[in-house]
Amino acid sequence: MSSPTTPRVLRLALLVAGTPPPAVVAKYGDYPFLYRRILRKGLQAHHEDAALELSLRDYDVVHRQEYPTDAELMAGEIDGIVITGSAASAYEDKEWVWRLVAFTKRVYEEFPRVKMLGICFGHQIVGMAAGGTVEKNAKGWEFGFTETKLTPMGQKVFGTDKEFINIQEVHQDHVPSLPPNFHLLATTAPHTPVQATLSANGQVLTVQGHPEFPAGFVEELLRIRMAKGIVTEELFSQSLRTLYREGVDDVWIAGKMIEFLSGRWDGKF
């Protein structure tokens, strides 16, 4: 009788770059909860990864400015780093933001074995760290259910013939052009040209949208920001009309993120 296979543990460092409003956290959870939820759903949806388990450790990069140590990175104790979203801007002149950019740059340059995944604000932090720029989008917000076009490279990387993927978006800042040595995977040009990227060395994947955000979570953010005058009533109404459309690819995208973080893409591109 054969013994059961010992699961491989995928060890991830979650760099938590913010906290949603308290009322939203009370209903839907904070970033650590949301990321664990969607990544585990992505893992469960891909039966070929049944021998893989997730282990996530949280690092508060805002208030405590916590980071994985060089010793952990060099010893192979961390397989991947995930940078969350944030209400902050990647170009803000704040110590914690610039420290996060510097850390990301150093991992990219000095620890190529460690995978990095950037989501929304994390996507923008990677853009800054890799020599690109981040700015407020003159075309305004992308808020809610968004149809995003895959490039031919995106279809190859994600292993799909889909022309579009659907994802929840909550951003006004964006990466206006592709950073050096990165491939473009998805776009909503002319609004937001750079929606998803993969570094040429296969180490870093970024996505502007939020696969971790349920539609109800996005609605709460919409209502809060409309009440504060951050978004207009017109944008609120427009976003709400499509917010709960079927066909969001959140779990599918999360599955692809697991493939990336676990090294299953290595050497393919």
C-alpha positions as CSV (number, residue, x, y, z in Angstrom):
1,M,0.0,0.0,0.0
2,S,1.5,3.3,-1.1
3,S,1.9,6.1,1.5
4,P,0.1,9.4,0.9
5,T,2.0,12.1,-0.8
6,T,3.3,14.8,1.6
7,P,1.8,18.1,0.4
8,R,4.2,20.7,-0.7
9,V,3.8,24.0,1.3
10,L,3.7,27.2,-0.7
11,R,5.1,29.8,1.7
12,L,3.9,33.3,0.9
13,A,4.6,36.7,2.6
14,L,1.6,39.0,2.4
15,L,2.7,42.6,2.5
16,V,-0.4,44.3,3.8
17,A,-0.4,47.9,2.5
18,G,-3.7,49.1,4.0
19,T,-7.0,48.4,5.7
20,P,-10.5,48.8,4.2
21,P,-13.0,51.1,6.0
22,P,-14.2,49.6,9.3
23,A,-17.8,49.1,8.1
24,V,-16.5,47.2,5.1
25,V,-14.1,45.0,7.2
26,A,-17.0,44.2,9.5
27,K,-19.0,42.7,6.6
28,Y,-16.4,41.3,4.3
29,G,-13.1,41.0,6.3
30,D,-9.7,42.7,6.0
31,Y,-7.1,42.2,3.3
32,P,-5.4,39.2,4.9
33,F,-8.8,37.5,5.1
34,L,-9.7,38.4,1.5
35,Y,-6.4,37.2,0.1
36,R,-6.5,33.9,1.9
37,R,-10.0,33.4,0.7
38,I,-9.4,34.0,-3.0
39,L,-6.1,32.2,-3.2
40,R,-7.5,29.1,-1.5
41,K,-10.4,29.2,-3.9
42,G,-8.0,29.4,-6.8
43,L,-6.1,26.5,-5.4
44,Q,-9.2,24.4,-4.9
45,A,-10.4,25.1,-8.4
46,H,-7.3,23.5,-9.9
47,H,-7.3,19.8,-9.0
48,E,-3.8,19.2,-10.3
49,D,-2.5,21.3,-7.3
50,A,-4.2,18.9,-4.8
51,A,-0.7,18.2,-3.3
52,L,-0.1,21.9,-2.6
53,E,-0.9,23.7,0.6
54,L,-0.8,27.5,1.2
55,S,0.9,29.1,4.2
56,L,0.6,32.9,4.4
57,R,2.4,35.2,6.9
58,D,1.2,38.8,7.2
59,Y,3.6,41.8,7.2
60,D,2.3,45.2,8.2
61,V,4.3,47.5,5.9
62,V,2.4,50.6,6.8
63,H,2.4,51.0,10.6
64,R,5.0,48.5,11.8
65,Q,6.9,48.5,8.5
66,E,7.5,44.8,8.8
67,Y,9.3,42.9,6.0
68,P,10.8,39.4,5.4
69,T,14.4,39.4,6.4
70,D,17.3,38.8,4.1
71,A,18.0,35.6,6.0
72,E,14.5,34.3,5.3
73,L,14.8,35.2,1.6
74,M,18.3,33.7,1.2
75,A,17.4,30.5,3.0
76,G,14.5,29.8,0.8
77,E,12.0,30.1,3.6
78,I,9.7,32.3,1.4
79,D,8.5,31.2,-2.0
80,G,6.6,34.3,-2.9
81,I,5.7,37.8,-1.9
82,V,2.2,39.2,-2.5
83,I,1.7,43.0,-2.3
84,T,-1.9,44.1,-1.5
85,G,-4.0,47.0,-2.6
86,S,-4.1,50.2,-0.7
87,A,-6.0,53.5,-0.6
88,A,-2.5,55.2,-0.8
89,S,-0.7,56.2,-4.0
90,A,2.5,54.6,-5.0
91,Y,4.0,58.0,-5.7
92,E,3.2,59.5,-2.3
93,D,6.1,61.1,-0.4
94,K,5.7,58.9,2.6
95,E,8.4,56.9,4.3
96,W,6.5,53.6,4.3
97,V,5.7,53.9,0.6
98,W,9.2,54.6,-0.5
99,R,10.5,51.8,1.8
100,L,8.1,49.4,0.1
101,V,9.3,50.5,-3.3
102,A,12.9,50.1,-2.3
103,F,12.2,46.6,-0.8
104,T,10.4,45.5,-4.0
105,K,13.3,46.8,-6.1
106,R,15.8,44.9,-4.1
107,V,13.9,41.6,-4.2
108,Y,13.6,42.0,-7.9
109,E,17.3,42.7,-8.4
110,E,18.8,40.4,-5.7
111,F,16.5,37.5,-5.1
112,P,15.3,36.3,-8.5
113,R,14.1,33.0,-7.0
114,V,11.4,34.7,-4.9
115,K,8.2,35.2,-6.9
116,M,6.4,38.5,-6.5
117,L,2.7,39.2,-7.1
118,G,1.4,42.8,-7.1
119,I,-2.4,43.6,-7.0
120,C,-3.6,47.2,-7.8
121,F,-1.5,49.3,-5.5
122,G,1.0,46.4,-5.5
123,H,1.0,46.5,-9.4
124,Q,1.8,50.1,-9.2
125,I,4.5,49.6,-6.6
126,V,6.2,47.1,-8.9
127,G,5.9,49.6,-11.7
128,M,7.8,52.2,-9.7
129,A,10.4,49.6,-8.5
130,A,11.0,48.3,-12.0
131,G,11.8,51.8,-13.4
132,G,8.4,52.8,-14.6
133,T,6.0,55.5,-13.4
134,V,2.7,55.8,-11.7
135,E,0.2,58.7,-12.0
136,K,-3.4,59.7,-11.5
137,N,-5.3,58.7,-14.7
138,A,-6.7,61.7,-16.5
139,K,-9.5,59.5,-17.7
140,G,-10.8,59.0,-14.2
141,W,-11.8,55.9,-12.2
142,E,-12.2,52.3,-13.3
143,F,-14.7,51.1,-10.7
144,G,-16.5,47.8,-10.6
145,F,-17.0,45.0,-13.2
146,T,-14.4,45.6,-16.0
147,E,-13.9,43.6,-19.2
148,T,-10.1,43.4,-19.8
149,K,-8.5,42.4,-23.1
150,L,-5.7,39.9,-23.1
151,T,-2.8,40.5,-25.3
152,P,-1.4,37.5,-27.4
153,M,1.3,37.3,-24.7
154,G,-1.4,37.3,-22.0
155,Q,-3.2,34.4,-23.7
156,K,0.0,32.5,-23.9
157,V,1.0,33.2,-20.3
158,F,-2.4,32.3,-18.9
159,G,-2.8,29.3,-21.2
160,T,-6.1,30.4,-22.6
161,D,-7.9,31.3,-25.8
162,K,-10.1,33.8,-24.0
163,E,-9.9,37.2,-25.6
164,F,-11.2,39.0,-22.5
165,I,-11.2,38.4,-18.7
166,N,-13.6,40.1,-16.3
167,I,-12.4,41.5,-13.0
168,Q,-13.5,44.0,-10.4
169,E,-11.6,47.3,-10.5
170,V,-11.2,50.0,-7.9
171,H,-8.5,52.5,-9.0
172,Q,-7.8,56.0,-10.4
173,D,-4.0,55.8,-10.3
174,H,-2.4,53.7,-13.0
175,V,0.9,52.6,-14.6
176,P,0.7,54.6,-17.9
177,S,3.3,52.7,-19.8
178,L,5.0,49.3,-19.5
179,P,8.1,49.2,-17.2
180,P,11.4,48.2,-18.8
181,N,11.8,44.4,-19.2
182,F,8.1,43.6,-18.6
183,H,5.6,41.9,-20.9
184,L,2.1,43.4,-21.3
185,L,-0.6,40.7,-20.5
186,A,-3.8,42.7,-20.5
187,T,-5.2,46.2,-21.2
188,T,-8.3,48.4,-21.2
189,A,-6.7,50.9,-23.5
190,P,-7.4,53.7,-24.2
191,H,-8.5,54.1,-20.5
192,T,-5.8,52.1,-18.7
193,P,-3.2,50.7,-21.1
194,V,-1.3,48.6,-18.6
195,Q,-3.6,46.2,-16.7
196,A,-1.4,43.1,-16.2
197,T,2.3,42.4,-16.6
198,L,4.9,39.7,-16.3
199,S,8.6,40.5,-15.9
200,A,10.8,39.2,-18.7
201,N,12.7,36.9,-16.2
202,G,9.4,35.4,-15.1
203,Q,9.7,36.5,-11.5
204,V,7.0,39.2,-11.1
205,L,3.3,39.1,-12.1
206,T,1.1,42.1,-11.6
207,V,-2.6,42.8,-12.0
208,Q,-4.4,46.2,-11.8
209,G,-7.8,44.7,-10.9
210,H,-9.0,43.0,-7.7
211,P,-9.8,39.3,-7.9
212,E,-10.0,39.3,-4.1
213,F,-12.9,41.8,-3.9
214,P,-16.4,40.4,-4.0
215,A,-19.0,42.6,-5.7
216,G,-20.6,43.5,-2.4
217,F,-17.3,44.8,-1.1
218,V,-16.9,47.0,-4.2
219,E,-20.4,48.3,-3.8
220,E,-19.6,49.3,-0.2
221,L,-16.5,51.2,-1.4
222,L,-18.6,52.9,-4.1
223,R,-21.2,54.1,-1.5
224,I,-18.6,55.4,0.9
225,R,-16.6,57.3,-1.8
226,M,-19.8,58.8,-3.3
227,A,-20.8,60.0,0.2
228,K,-17.4,61.7,0.5
229,G,-17.6,63.2,-2.9
230,I,-14.7,61.1,-4.2
231,V,-16.8,59.6,-7.0
232,T,-19.8,61.2,-8.7
233,E,-23.4,60.0,-8.6
234,E,-23.1,59.4,-12.3
235,L,-20.1,57.1,-11.8
236,F,-21.8,55.4,-8.9
237,S,-25.0,54.6,-10.9
238,Q,-23.0,53.5,-14.0
239,S,-20.8,51.2,-11.9
240,L,-23.7,49.7,-9.9
241,R,-25.6,48.8,-13.1
242,T,-22.9,46.2,-14.1
243,L,-21.3,45.4,-10.7
244,Y,-23.2,42.1,-10.2
245,R,-22.9,40.8,-13.7
246,E,-22.1,37.1,-14.0
247,G,-18.9,36.0,-15.4
248,V,-16.3,37.5,-13.1
249,D,-13.1,35.6,-13.5
250,D,-11.9,36.0,-9.9
251,V,-11.4,32.4,-9.1
252,W,-9.9,31.6,-12.5
253,I,-7.4,34.5,-12.1
254,A,-6.5,33.3,-8.6
255,G,-5.8,29.9,-10.0
256,K,-3.4,31.4,-12.5
257,M,-1.7,33.3,-9.6
258,I,-1.2,30.0,-7.7
259,E,0.3,28.5,-10.9
260,F,2.7,31.5,-11.1
261,L,3.6,31.6,-7.4
262,S,4.2,27.8,-7.2
263,G,6.7,28.0,-10.1
264,R,4.6,26.1,-12.7
265,W,5.3,28.7,-15.3
266,D,9.1,28.6,-14.9
267,G,10.9,28.3,-18.2
268,K,7.8,28.5,-20.3
269,F,8.2,32.1,-21.6
